[in-house]
Amino acid sequence: MKQAGFPLGILLLFWVSYVTDFSLVLLIKGGALSGTDTYQSLVNKTFGFPGYLLLSVLQFLYPFIVDPANLFIGRHFIIVLSTAAFTLPLSLYRDIAKLGKISLLSTVLTTLILGIVMARVVSLSPYIPKTEDAWVFAKPNAIQAVGVMSFAFICHHNCFLVYGSLEDPTVAKWSRIIHVSTLASVLISILFSTCGYLTFTGYTQGDLFENYCRNDDLVTFGRFCYGVTVISTYPIECFVTREVVANVFFGGNLSLVFHIIVTVVIITIAMFVSLLIDCLGIVLELNGVLCAAPLIFIIPSACYLKLSEEPRTHSDKIMACVMLPVGAVVMVVGFVMAITNPQDCTHGQEMFYCFPDNFSLTNISGSHFQLTTQPSILNISIFQ
């Protein structure tokens, strides 16, 4: 919302969710047309080894760097501990269906976090000054916003794994699941982004939890829930990264010993990346434009256009013809803008509105406030 402008950001969220829905169905249709059951084999059969190699790199990189365990107190210790105690054991599963209950936990916790963000928009928003350009329709960084949204919605790299785990998998059944899942995702995303932006407007950080003050106990609980969702989500991403390694270097099959070794190596390297990088915004943008955009927009469209024998006027082909060049623009322009105009990062620093007259946000719910603003600080007088 901050990058795109609030009204345009809402429209872009709906658009990216629609493209995600369409391209996920398109991938499975492409697999059915080519007689393949993995993303890599689909691209290999359609574009040969160069396409297979490019996809393997993209599929490896996207899930490999989506583990931003962005916690504040004892951050490095918590990342190492959570990796050893939870992420690694869960990633050692060989059947993705066994992570179903873990994914359900992640969904429940996401709902709790959403409730916390919605509660704070009511209790906190009136006391934070709004930036001058908060409500303009569009901003010049909209392409960067599309990159972030693409990052948020992409699940193409593991869609064949999930499709294969269904009972009696069919294109029609897959389409119904995708429609419901994408609709739920976009509604949750809109609620998150709207509540977060209404609270902080132009002060919004790449990681929304950066905006809240450290002594807000309710938000601290939300940070804990977020950490658990990362822990429970990352093993699914590890499945994809490990599958890429298995297909490229081991002919698609890993013995139990190599399964353990490859998993440990992937998780360990990803952990060190997470220890070194603490700014979430730039990770979202670069990963979105360099990995998510081609995986969502370009490759599914290119595969379908080459495989399908439908007439050029068919709706699927028209949509694919639109998605392909749009994805290329998002990828190139988004990368340039992310490098030349990166998001601000204040990791570990309290925002200015957390220090008005030693005011504690834990008193929000039971206090009455009188608000005045000065150029550099927010002053709040508290009357119990």
N, C-alpha and C positions, 0 to 999 in steps of 0.2 A: 504494500500500500504506500509506503514511504517513497519507494523508487518510482512507481508508476503514476502516482496520484490516486486518491481514494476511489473516485467513481470509475476511472479506467481500470484500476486494479481489480475491482469486483467483476467487471466485464471480462478481463483477461483470465481470471480464475475460472469462470464458466467456460471460456473458450478452450483453455488448456485441459480442463477436465473432459470436455467433449472430444478433443483430439486424442487424449489418452484412451478414452473408452473406444473410440473408433479404431485406433491403431492396435489395441490389444486384441480386438476381434479379428482385425486384418491379419495379424501374425498367425493366429490359429488357422484362419482360412488359407494362408500361404503354406502352412505346414501340411494341411490336407491336400492342397493342389500338388505339392512336391513330394508327398509321401514321407515327410520327415517329422521327427518328434522332438527336436531341440532347436533352439534359435541358431546355434552354430551350424548344424547340419542343413538347415533351411538356407542360410546365406551361402554356405559352401556349394550347395547344389545349384543355387541361382547365379552366383558371381564367381565361383571357383575359389582357389586358395587365397588370392589377395583379399577378397571380401571376407573370407573366413578369418584371416589373420587380423584384419582391421576390427572386426566384431569382437574377436577374442581379447584384444587390447582394451576396447571400450568396456566390455563386460567385466574384465578383471579390475579395471581402475575404478569404475563407479562404486561397486559395493566395497572395494578395498579401503576407500577413504571416507566412508560415511559413518565412522564411529567417533563422533565428537563428544566424548564423555565430559561435558563441560560443567564440572562441579567446582565449587569455589573453595571450600575449606579442605586443606590437605588433598588438593586436586590430584597430584601425581601419585600419592599413596593410594587414593581411592581407585584411580584408573587401574593400577597394577593389581590391587586386591580384587576388584570386581572382575577383571579379565581372568585371573587365575581361578577364582572361586565359582564364577557363573558363566562367563562368555565362552571360555574354552570347553568346559564340559558339555554345554548345550551344543556347541559347534561340532562336537565329535559324533553326533547322530548321523546315521547314513540314510535315514528315511525322513524326508521333509515333512511327511504327514504327522510324525511324532511331535512336531512343534506346534500343532494346532492349539493345544491348551495354553501354551506359552503366548501365542499370538492373541488368544482371547484375553489373557491377562493384560497384555499391552493395550488392547482396545478399551478395556475397563478403566485402566489408569489414564488413558488419553481423555476419557470422559470426565474423570475427576479433575484433571488439569484444566480442561475447558471450563468447568464450573468455577474453579479458582480465578481464572482470568475474567470470567463474566462478573464474578462478585467484586473484583477489584475495579472494573470499569465504573461501577456504581459508587464505590466508596472512595476511590482515589482520583478519578478523572477530574472532578470539579476543582481540585487543588493543584493541578499542574497546568501552567500557562500553555496555550496553544500557539504553535508557530504560525508565522504570517501566511505561508503558502499551504496551510493544512488542507484546505478544501478545494484547491484547483482541480480541474477535471483530469488533466494529464500532465506528466512531467517527462523530461527528456530521457530519463533513465529507464523507460518502460521495458526496453529490451532486456536489461539486467533483471527486471522483475520477472519476465517470462522465463529466464534461466533458473531463477529460484523456484518458481512454480513448477517447472519441468522436473527439477530435482525432487520436489515434494511428491509429485504424482507418479513418477516412473516406477514401474514394477515389471517392465518388459523383459528384463534380464532373467527373471525367474518364472515367467508366466508358463513356459512349457513344463517346468517342474511342478507347478501347482496344477496345471491342466492334467498332467499325468497322474496326479494323486487323487483325482476325482473318481467316484464310482460311476461307471458307464459314461466316460467323457464323450461329449458331442459338441459340435460348434454351437448348436442352439442352446444347450445347457450352459456352456461357457458364456455365451452372450448374455443370458439372463443374469448370471452371477456378476459379470463385469458391470452391467448397467446398474444393478443395486449397489455394488461396492463403490463404483465411481460416484454415484449420486450421494451416498453417505459421506464419502471423502470430501467432496466439494462443499457440502453443507457444513461439515466440521471445520474445514479450512476457512470458509467465509466467517464463521462465528469467531474462530481464533483471531484471524487477521483484523476483522472489524473491531472486536473488543480491544485488542492490543493497540491498534492505531488510534481509536477514539480516546484511549487513556493517555498515550504519549505523543501522538502526531509526529512532528518532525524530529523528535528525540528518540524515536524507535530504533533499537539496536538490531543487528542481524540475529542475535539470540534474544528473544523477548525477555527472558529471565534476567538479562543484564540490566534491564530498566528498573526492576524492583529493588527496594532497599534490603540490605542484609538482615535487618532486625524485624522483618515482616515474617512472623512465624507461619502464617498460612501459605505464603509463597515458598518458604523454605520446604514445607511439606510437598508443594508442587514440584520443586526442584528434585526432591527425592523420587517422586513418581516418574518424573521425566528420565532420571538416571536409570530407573528400572525398565522403562520402555525401551531405552537404547540397548540395555543388556539383553532384553528379550527379543529385540528385533534383529540385532546384528547377526546372530547365528543363521538366519535365513539368507542374509547376504553372503555369509561365508560359504554356504552351499554352492552359490553361483561361482564365486571365485575359485573354489576347489574344483568344481566341474570343469572350468576353463583349463586349469592346470592339468587335470586328468586327461582331457581331450587332446590338448596340444602336445603333452610330453609323455603320456602313458597309454595312448590309444583308447582312452575312455574308461579304463578300468584301473582301480587302485586296490592293491592288497591291503589287508588290515594294517600292516606295519606302515606302508606308505601313506595310507589314509590318515593315520595318527601324525606322522611326520609332517606331511603337507599342511594339515590343519594347524599344528603347533607353529609352524613357520609363518603361515598367513596371519594368525592371531597375534603372534609376537611382533611382527613387523608393523602391523596395523596399530598395535598398542604404542609402539615407539613414535609413530606418526602422530597419534593422538596426544602423546606427551609433549611433542614439540610445537603443535599448532593449537592456539587457544582462541582464535578469531573465527567464529562460525560463518559470518557473512561472506567472506571471500571464498570459503570452501563451498558454500551453497552456490554462489554465482559461477565459479570456474567449473565445478563439477556439473552444474546444470547445463552450461552452454557447450562444454567440450564432450561430455559423455551422455547426459540425459537427452539433449536435443537430437543428436543423430539416432539414438536408440528409440526415441518416440516418433520423431517426424520423418527422418530421412530413410533409414534402412527398411522399416516395415512397408513404406510406400513404394520404394524401389523394388523390393522383392515381389510385392503384389502386382505391380505394373508389368513386370517381366513375365510372371507366371500366369496371370489371368488371361483368359481368352474372351472375356466379356467385351462388348463393343465400347468404343471410346466414350460414348455418351452415358454409359452406366454410372450411377451415382457414386459407387465405390471408386471407380477410376478417376472421376472428376475430383473427388475429395483427395485422393492420393496425389494427383497432379498439383493440387494446391499445397498440400502439406510438405511436399519435398522441397520446393524452393523457399518456402517460409522457414523451414527448419535450417536450411543453409544460411539464410540471412540471420536468424537468431544465433547460430553458432559463430559466425564470423564477427558480426557487429557486437554481439554480447561479449565475446572474448576481448575485443579491443577496448570496449567500455569498462569492463571489469578491471583491466590492467591500468588504464589511464585514469579511471575515476573509481577507485575502490571504496567500499563502505567504511565508515568510521568504526573503530573498535576500541572499547573502553573496558576490556576484560579485567575483572577484579577491582574496578574502581567504582565508588559510589557516585551516582548522579547528583547534580547540584541540589535537586529538590529534596534530597535525603538529609540535608544539614540545616534546616531552618530553625534557628533558636533551640538546637538540641532536641528537636521534635522526633518522637518515636512513632513509626507507622503502626505499631501494635496497638495504639490508642485510637485508631481510626473509628472503629465500630461504636465506641462508647463516648465519643467526644463531639463537641460542636466547635466549628471553626469560623474565624473571621480572617479573610484573605486579602492581602495587599501584595502587589508585585513590584519589585525594583529591577533595574536593568540586569543584575547579575545573580539575584537570589530570591527565593520565595519565602516570605515571612508569614508564619501562621501563629496566631494566638489561640490558645486552647482554653476553653471554658468547660469545666466538668459539669 
